[in-house]
Amino acid sequence: MKDEILRHLRYGLGKDAAHSSVYDWRMALSRALRDRMVDHWIPSTQEAYASGSKRVYYLSMEFLIGRLVEDMASNLGLVDEAKAALKELGQDYETIVKDEPDAALGNGGLGRLAACFMDSLATLGIPAMGYGIRYEHGLFEQDFVEGQQVERPETWLQQDHIWEFERPEVQYPITFGGHVEHHDGKAHWHPSETVIATAFDTPVIGWEGRWGNTLRLWAAMPTKVFDLASFNRGDYLAAGRSEALARTICRVLYPDDTTETGKELRLKQEYFFTSASIQDLLRRFLSTHADIRTLPDAAAIQLNDTHPAIAGPELVRVLVDKHELGMDEAIALARRCLGYTNHTLLPEALERWPEWLFGRVLPRHLEIIREIDADHLRRHEGAPKILDHGNVNMGELAFIMAHKVNGVSALHTDLVKKTVFNDLHKIHPQRIVNQTNGITQRRWLKTCNPALSGLITRELGNGWVTDLDLLSQLKSRTGDVAFKEEFVAAKRANKVRLANWVTETMGISIDPDAMFDVQIKRIHEYKRQLMNILETVALWNEMRAHPDAGWTPRVKIFGGKAAPGYHVAKEIIHLINDVAAVINSDEITKDLLKVVYPPNYNVTMAEVLIPAADLSEQISTAGKEASGTGNMKFALNGALTIGTLDGANVEIREHVGPENFFLFGLTAEEVMERRTQPGFARAAIEASPRLQRVLGQIVEGRFCPQDQGRYHGLVGMLYDSDYFLVTCDFDSYYDTQRRADEAYKNARNWAAMALVNTASMGFFSSDRTIKGYAHDIWHVGSRLGAGEEAAE
């Protein structure tokens, strides 16, 4: 390893050891690891081709992969070797690993789930390819200016992304606009714009390097880099128009779609990567198969949310227009290939495109959707329509074009049947299945929490890394005082690490012996960061009034970004930061309560926050969170959950036991019933003097004296509508927080409860989730045994 690092330093980077920067050492280490990685990746690809195995094609708008140096070293079993080599070279492994940019190719849980699934697919030896977009800037970098979120371009590609391999030979034309002509019984699409999709491949290596799959991200290129004739005519804008279109498509993850141009760009992005992926998988299929009608036996295409829902019409288009299948046969064949994962019960999150916009961008696909809609309505009179009230409903399209639709937690799947797809479920009662989400323990315990994972490995051996159910053996140690002390020591080491990081980056001093209470996720009203900060103010009021009442010291930690166009979410961020500024400077409560909100939450930050958390905030309005995966990561790392009966919280509580979970709030059924009561929010506020006082302080400008009217709209919304029932759940939440305070005072019992949480997380491995998809939806198997036999 040392020789390989030095070789790459010299011949790959043109540097000698004496004059190399941290960047140079990281790139040399990465190249050395990549060489080893390729030796596992290529044989897996060859074996998948040779065997003709059915492959999984996972289409996702997001892949939140995070840093890869340590991930690759861990999965290849080379961490100790890399550390030793660098130490001999006078370098620190941790410093070099932390130098890697964190690729922001996702927003949150959706993208991180996709990354976990790719890890599990490779670990289980299931041939698969992930397909997404190689965003130039990805999600924005978040900064706070006077407490307000400011978005800055994310610049992960300013440095060479060493893990990817460009494939200039893999290119596909992606067309937009124009018109469609029909003659000779065929449709002929004459597009007005074309870009070229070109592939960049990142190997995804499973545990111990036994199998490797590929994450293929698409970048857009112009058909003509530069129009010299237009330039010479003086039309300088026209000269670069093709290049501008291509760069715009892949420039930013989730452009603001509150404008017409933003909507059009978002639709183009979704079609761009979906069309490229469909063309690519068909090319691969046809290189080894003669009959296009056997495609479902070779390809399982999974749509991660509605973003790639255009895959159905696109596959039908290719089958009809290129391979000359009949429309009905093409629809049926496409459906056998496609599965759709629903991630939301929020109506606004089920994409809808204005029909006129959709037709302008994808005229041939709008024709095909009309055919799909008509075909479904002929077979099922009165069924929900894809084309309805001038919109193209992508949720209905995804459902109708999939042979299986899955929810991502038991509660969510049940609610999908009862709410958003109730009518379609009645028509297709066998189509909806459940696949509760999971997380990869290799990143979210072994790599990110070496203090705890080392203790577990000492007790159980290394088998838990691929069989998380083995953690259940730790339940027998809840009465072992010595083991619990080691468990607590691991947690405290992580808390000290976080405290040092907060001091270094934010200049805020926090006590590692205080309860670390953490809520990290996308900022959204249904996730109720607002309720959290209101409860924080209520607690602060009580602490100020009775500072000697034996309080449990707390550090309230927030993390997350708001969408650029989401005004209310941005107001909530501003309020959290305003409250933090006041509370953190209060001499009376400075040793009892701190509020910390580090900007630019990402995977790397999560890897520091999650292992250090004592209390996990999973407080969404019941019936709104599909599953959650942060709740699983926290519990796996020994945090107790305070939460509602929402998403996977329900299943987590079942596994850890009600006595090890701080439950509060209305149920999903009670939430729906409460909304029917006129004035329910105002009544809840009037019944809670504590909440009245907090809202009064905010309205009076206690946390923003320079702009006293800043939050009048936010507070007014709570009085007048409060769709997410912050007011109704507030008192229950406050009281349950005080129960958590009392429980934390009994350190030995808290340790036992935390240990039970860790020991009960076997079910929540993404390995289990992928096995469920493989059996219930994809009908694929592992190639590990066959691959090893072939290698022999």
N, C-alpha and C positions, 0 to 999 in steps of 0.2 A: 504493500500500500504506500509506504513512504517513497519507494522508487517511482511508482506510478504518479504520485502527486508531483514529484520533482520533474518527471518527464513532461507532464502536461504544463507545468509552470514554464518550462523552457521552450517546448515546441508548440504548445497551444497558445501561450500568452506572450512568449518572447521576453520572459523575465528570468532573473536569477533570484535565489532566495534572499539575498541581502537587500534587494531593492523592490521587494514585492509588498503590496498593500494587503489589507484584510480582504478586499475584493479579489485580488489575484489568488490568494490562498483558497478562498471559497470556490472560485471557478476551477482551480486545479483539483481540489477535492471532489467537486461535483462531477468533473469529467472522469475522474478515476472511478467514482461510484457508477457513473453512467455506463462505462465500459463493462463493468460487472453485470449491470442491469440488462444490457443488450444481450449478453450471453444466456439470459433466461428468457428474454422476450422473443427473440427470433425463433428458437425451437418451438415455443408455444404456438406462434403464428403458423409455422410450417405444419405442426401436428394438426391444428384445426383445419387447415386446407386439405391435408392428406386424408383426414378421416371423413371429410364432408359433414362435419358436425353442424347441427343446427346452432345458429348464433343468436345472441341477444343484441339488439340495436337500441340503445337507450338514448332517446332524444330529450335534451334538456336545455332550456335557455340559460341555465346557470350551472356552473361547476365551481364551487368554492373550495379549491384544492388546498389553499394555504401554502406554507413553506414546504419544500420537498426534500431538502438535503437530509434532515434528520429522519424524515419519513422513509426515504429510500434506504438509508443506512440501517434503520431498525428492521425493515422487512427483509433486507438481505443478510441480516445478522452481522453487520460490519461496524457497529457503533464502537465497540471496544478497540477494534483494530484501527479505526480512523482516529480515535482519541490518542492511542499510543503512537501512531505515526506522526501526528501533528505535534505531540509533546516532544518527540525526539527532534522535530524540526524547529522547536522553540515557539510553537503556536498553541493557542488555546482553542479547543474544539467548540466550546460554548459561544465564544466571541464570534467565531467564523460562522457558525450556524445562524446566529441572530442577525448577521449581515444580509441575509437573503430577503429580497422583497416579498411581500405577501400579495400574491396575485388576487385582485379583487374582481373575480369573474362571477360573482354571485352577490346576492343581497342578504341572505340569511339562511333560514332552515332549508328552503328548497334546494339551494345550491350545495349546502353542506351535506344534505341527504344524498344527493347525486354523487358526491365525492366518496361518501361512506359506502354507497352501493358499488361503486367501481372497485374499491378496495376489497369488498367481500366477494364480488364476482371473481376477482383474480385469486383470492385466497382459496375459494371453493373450486377453482379450476373450471369455471363455466365460460366457454368462449363468448366474448362480448366486445362490443365497441361502444364507447360513449361518443355522442355527437353534440357539438355546441358551437359557439362563436368565439373567435379569438379577438376579444374586444381590445382595441388599442388603449383605452383608458379604463375600461371596466366601470365599476361603481365609483362614485366620487369619493375623494378624501374629505372627511368632515373636520372642520375646525370650528371653534367657538370665538366669536368676536362680541364682546360685551354680553355674553350669555346666549347669543343667537347662533344657530347653525349657519355656517357658510360652507358652500360646496366648492371644492377645488379639484382640478383634473387629477385623476389617479395615474401614476406614471410608471407602472411596473415594467413596461417594455423599453424604458430608457436604458436599461442594462440588458445584455444578452441573456435570453431565457434558455439556459443551457440544456434543459431537460427535453426540449422539443426537437423534432426532426422535420425540417421543411420538405414537402413533397411536391416540387414544381411540376412533376409529371401527372399529378392527380388534380385535374382542373375540370370544372363543369360550368357551362353557361347558365346563368340565372336571369330570367327575363321578367319584365314588368310592363304593364300598360298596353297601349295599342288597341287592336280590335280583333274580332274573330269572324272568319268567313266560313260558310258551310257550302260545300259542293261535293258531288260524287259520294254523298252519304258520309262524308268525313268533316271534322272540324279542323280549321287551319288558323292557328293563333299567330297574328302578326304583331309582335311586341314593339313598343316604342323605345324601350331602354333595356340594356343588357349589361350585366357585370359578370365577372368570372370568379367562381369560388375556388380557392386553392387551399390545400390541406396542410396542416401542421400537426404532427403526431407526438403525443407524450406517452411513453410506456407507463403502464400501471402494473406494478409487480406485487403479487400477493405475498403472504407470510412465508418466509424462508425461501423465497424465489422459486417456488415450485411451479408457478404458472404466471404468465404475463398477458395482459390485454392492452388495448389501445384506447386512449382518449384522443379523438380526432377533432380538432377545432378548425373552423373555416374562417379564412380571411378573404376579403373582397378585393379584387383587382379590376382595373378598367379594361375594357376591350381595346381601347386605344389610349396609350399613356398620355399622348400629347398631340393635339390636332394642329400641325404646323400651318396648314393652309388657313385656318381660322385666325391663327396668331398673326400671320403675315397680312391678313386683311384688316388687322387692327381690332378684331373681336376677341379680346384677351380672355374674357370670361368664358366664351364658348370653347376656347382652346383647351381649357382645363375642366370642362363640365363632366366628362366621363370619369376622370380621376376623382373629382369632388364627390360624385355619387358613390363611388366605390368606398372611399375613405369614410364617408358619412355613415354608411351602413354598419361598419364595424367599429365605429369610434367609441360609442358610449353604451353601456348596459342601461336599459330602461330609460330612453330619452323621455323628457317630460311630454306626456301625451294629452295635456290639457289644451293644446292647440291642434288645428287641422294638420299642419305640417308634421307635428310630433306624432300624431296618430298614424299618418301615412308612413313615416319612417319606422315606427314600431312594427307595423304590418309587414313592411318590406324586410325588416330584420328577421321576423319569424318565418316568412316564406323563404328567404335566402338560405338559412341554415337547414331548414327542413327539406327543401328541394335538393340541395347539394347532397344531403344525407340519403335521400331516397335514390337519387341517381347513383350514388356510390355503392350502396348495398345491392342495387340491381346489377351494376357492373360486376361486382364480386360474385353474385349468384350466377350470372350468365357465363362467367368464365369457367364454371365447372358443371353447369346444368343446362340442358337443352330445352326443357319444357317450362315456360314461365308459369304454367298452372300449378307447378309443384313448389312455388315460392313459400307458401305457409309451412311446408315441411322443413324449410331451411332457414327461415327468418322470423324471429319474434321481435316486433317493433313496439317499444314501450314509450308512450307519450307522458312525460313528466309535467303534468298540469296542461292547461289548454294552449299554451304558447305554440307547441308544434301540432295543434289539431288540424292544421291545413295538410298534414301528412295524408289524411284519408283522401281528399279530393286530388292531391298531387299524385298519389299512387294510382288512383283511378284514371287520371289524365294520361299517365304514361302507358298504362295497360290498354286503354282504348285508342289513344291517338298514335302511339308508337307500335304497340304490339297487336292492335286490331282485334281486341276482345270486344264482345258485346258489353253494353253498359251494365246490364244486370249482373252478368258474370263477373265483371271487373269489380263491382261494388261488393259482391259476396266474397270474392277472393281477397280483396283488400281487408275486409272485416276479419277474416281468419288470421291475418298477420298482426293486427293492431290491438294493443291494450292501452287503456287510459287510466292514469292515476289522478283522482280528484283530490285536491289539497285544501278546498275551502267551501264553507257554507255561506260566505259573504256574497250576496248577489252581484255587487260591483266588481268582485274579483273573477267572476265568470265572464270572460271577455265577450264583448259585443262590438261588432264593427258596423258603422252605417253602411247600408247596402250600396249606396252610390259611391262611397269611397272604396269599398271592397271591389266593386265592378270596375272602377277606374284603374286600380292597381293590378287586379287579377281577373280580367274579364272571362277567360276560359274557365277558371275555377268557380266563378259565380254560376255559370251555366251548369257545371257538374253538380254543384250543391243543389241547384233546383231539381236536377234529376234524382239525386240522393233523397231529397225531401219528398218528392213526388212518389218515389219507389216505396219509401217507408210509410207514407200516408195511404197508399193503395193497399198495403198489407195490414195496416193498423189504423183504421178509420178513427179520426178524432185525436190522433197522437199529437204531442207537442211539436211545433214546427221549428225547423232550423232558421228559416226565413220568416220573420214575424215583426210586424209593425215597423218595417223599414230597416230592420237590423239583421245581421248575420250572427246567430247565437252560437258561439264556438263551444260552449259546454254541451249543448244538445248535439252539435255536429260530432264532437269527440265521443259522446255516448253512443250515438246511432252507428258510428263507423267502427266501434270497438267490439270485439267478441267478449271481452271482460272489462269491467270497470271496477276499480278498487278504491275503497276508502283506506285511511291510514291509521285508524285506531278503531276499537270496537264501537265506542260511542259515535264517532264520526260516521262510520259506515252505516250505523243504524239511522242516524239523522239524514244522511244522503238519501236513504230509501224513503224517509218520511217527508223530506222537505224539497230540496232543490231538484231532485229527479224522481219525485213521487209518482208522477203519471207515467214516466218511462219505465220505472221499476215495475209498475203493475202490468205493463205490456211485456216486459222482459224480466220475469221474476228470478231467473237464474243468472243474470248477467253481473249483478253487483256482488263482489266478494270483499272480504277484509284482509288487509295485510298491514298489521300494526308496524309502524316505523321502527327503525333500530339505528344504532350507532356502532361504529367500529371501535372495539376496545383497544385495538393496536395503537391508534392515535389518541383516543380519548381516555386512556388509562396508562397503558404501558409507556408511551412516549411523553405525554404531557405531565405525568405525575410519577416520576421515577421513585420518589420517596415511598409512596404507597404501593406501586406495582412491584418494587423490589421486595417489600415485606410480604406481599401476596405470593410472589414466586418462591420466596424462601419457605413459605408454609405449604404451598400446593404444587410446586414445580412449575414448569413453563406451559403445561397443557392448557391452562385457562385462556391463553392468548388466542387459541382457535376453538375453544370450548368453554364459553363463558359460564355455562351452567355449573362448572366446577366451583364457582365462587360460593355456591350454597353451602359448601363444607365449612366456610368461615362462621356460619351461624353458631356452630358448637363452641366458638371462642368468645362469645359475648360475656360469659362469666369468668373469663381468664383475665385477671387484673393485669398481669404483665403484658399480655398481648395487646390489651386495650391501651395501655400506656404507650406502646410502640405505635399503635394506630393513631393516637392523639398526637404523638411527637411528629409523625409524618404530616398531619394536618397543620400543625403549628409551623413546621419548616416552610410549608407552602404559603402560610399567612405572612411569615416574616419576609419571604421573597416578594410577595405582593406589596407589603407595607413599604419595603425599600424602593420598589419600582414607583409607587405613588409619590413618595417623597422626592425621588430623582426627577420624575417627569412633570409633577404638578406642584411640588413644593408644599404639600399637605402632609402633616404628620398624623399617622393613625396607629392605634395600639393593637398589636397582634393578638392580645388577650380579649379584645372586644369581640362581640358577635359580628361576623362579616355577613351582611344581608345583601344578596346580589340579585338584580334583575337586569339581564342582558338579552336583548332581542330588538327586532325592528320596532320603531316607535309607531304605534297605531292605537287608536282609541279603544279597540276591543281588547288589546293586551293590557290596558289600564295602568300604564305608568302614572297616569294622573291620580288614580286612587292611592298609589304608593306614596307619591309626594304629599298628598293631602294628609295621609296617616302620619307621615314624617313630621309635618307641622303640628299635628295634634299631639304627638309624643313630645315634641320640643316644648309645647305649651305646658304640658304636665311636668316635665323635667324642670322647667324654669320656676314653676310655682312650688315645687317640692323637690329641690335638688338633693336632699338627704334621705330620700325615700327608698334607698336600696335598689336603684335602677340597674338593669343589665346594660352595660355600655354597648353601643351599636355603631357600626359603620355602614351606612346605606350607600350601596354602590350601584350606579346605573351605567348602562352602555347600550348604544344603538343609534341608528341613523333614521331620519325621516325622509320620505320621498321629497324631492325638490318642490313639487307642486302641492304638497299636503300641508295646508296652512295650519290646521288645528294641531297636527303632530309637532310642527315647528314651535307653536305657542307652548306646548307642553314641555318641550326641551328648554325653552327660554325660562319658563316658570321653575323648573328643576334647578337650573343654574342660578336664578335669582334667590331661591330659597337657600341653596347651598352657600351662597356668599354671606347671607345673614347668619345662618346657623353656625357656620365654621368660624365666624369672628366673635361669637358670643362667649364672653368670659365665664358666664355662669354654667354653661353646659358643655364647654370645650372638651372636658374629659369624659363626657357621657354620650355625645352624639356628634357624628361627622357625616357629611354628604359628599360623595365623590362621584364625579361624572367625567371620566377620561374621554377625550374626543377620539373619533375615528376607530370605533370598535370593529375588530376583524378577527380572523381565526387565531392569529398570533396572540392577541390580547385575551381571547377566550381561554387559550391554553395556560395563561397565568391566573386568570380570575377563577375559573371553575375549580381547580384543585384546592383553592384557598377558601372557598365559600363554606360557611356554616349553614346558612339558610337560603334556599332556592325559591325565588318568587315566581310562581306559575299561576297568576291571578286573573287570567282572562275571563270575560263574561261567559258563563256556561253555555255551551252550544255553539261557540264561535271559533275556538281553536281546533283545527282538524286533528292534530296529534301533538306536535311539539317534539323536538329532539333534545333541546337544551335541558328539559326536565330530566331526561335519561342521563345525560352527561353529568349533571350535578349529583344525582343520586348515586351513580356509579362511583363518584369520587368522594362519597361520604358526606354529602350535604342532606339535611332534612328539607322537605318540601312544605311550604305553605301554599295552598292552592284550592281552587274550585274543582268541582266534578266536571272537568272539561278535557276533551282530547284524551291523550294517553295518561293524564293524571289519574283517571279512573283505574286503569290497569296497573299503574305504578302503586297506587294505594292498595290494590288487591294483593300485590306481590309482597310489599313491605309490611303490610298489616296496618289497620287504621290507627293503632296506638303509636305508630312511627311516622305519622303524616298529620300535618296541621290543616285540617279541613275547615272551610268556611263558605258562606255564601249560598245563594239560590241555585237550585238545579236548573237544567236546561228547560224542563217543563214549567218550573216556577217562573223562570225568566219570561217565557212566552205569555204566561198568564198575567204576570205583573204589568207587562206592556199594555194590556187591554184596559187597565184601570186608569181613568182620567186623573191627571195631576199626580201621578205616583211619585215623581221625582221631588216635587215641592213638598209633598206629604212626608217623604223620607227625611228631607232636610229639617223640616219643622219638628220632627220627632227626635232629632239628634242635636242637642245643644253643643256637643263637641264639634260636630261638622259645621254647624252654623257659625261658630266662632272662627274656625279656620277660613271659611269662605268670606266671612266679614273682614278678616285681616287682609286677605288677598285683594278684595274689592277696595279697601281703604288704602292700598298701596304700601302695606307694611314691608313688602319685599321689593318694591320698586318705587320709592318715594319720589324719584325724579320724574315718574310717569305714572301717576296714580290710576289712570284709566286703562292701563295696559291689558288687564285680564278681565275687564268687564264682560266682554263677549264670551269668554271661556266659562266664567261663572254663570252668566245668563243662560248658556246652553245647558248647564247642569240643572238649573231651576226649571227650565221650560221643556226640555225634551229628554236628555240623558238616555239615549237609546241603549247605551252599554251598561246602564244600571250601576254606575259608580256610587250614587247616593244610596241606593237600596242595600248594597253590600258593605257599605263603609263601616257601620258599627260592628258587624260580625267580623270584619277584617281586623279592626282595631282590637277587639277583645281576643281574637285568636293570636294576634301578635303578642299580647301580654302573656298568653299561655306559653308561647315560645320563649319569652323572657324568663319565665319561671323555670321552664324545663332546662334552659341553658345554665342556670345556676348550679344544677346538679351535674357536675362535669362527668362523673363516672357513668351516670345513666344516659346522658347525652351521647357519650362515646358508644355505648351499647346500641342506642337507636341508630346512630350514624353507621355503625358496623353492619347492622341488619340491612340498612339501605344498600350498602355496597354488595353485601352477600346475596341480595335478592334480585340483582339486575341481569341475571343470565338470560332471561327471556328477551331482553331489550337489545341484544346484539343484532347488528345488521346482517350477520351471517344467517341467523334464524329467519329474518325477513326475506332475504334473497332465496333461501330454500323454499319458502312459501310461494314466492313468485314463480320460481322454477317449476314447482309441482303443479300449482293451481292455474297458472296463466300461460307460461311460456312452453311448458312441456319439454324442458331441456335437462341434460344431465351433466355431471362433472366429467372432465377429460383427464383428471389427475392420474388415476390408475392406468388408463390407456396410454397417456403421455409417457409415464414412467416405463411402461412395457416397451413402447416404441423407442425410447431413448436407449434402453438396454439392447 
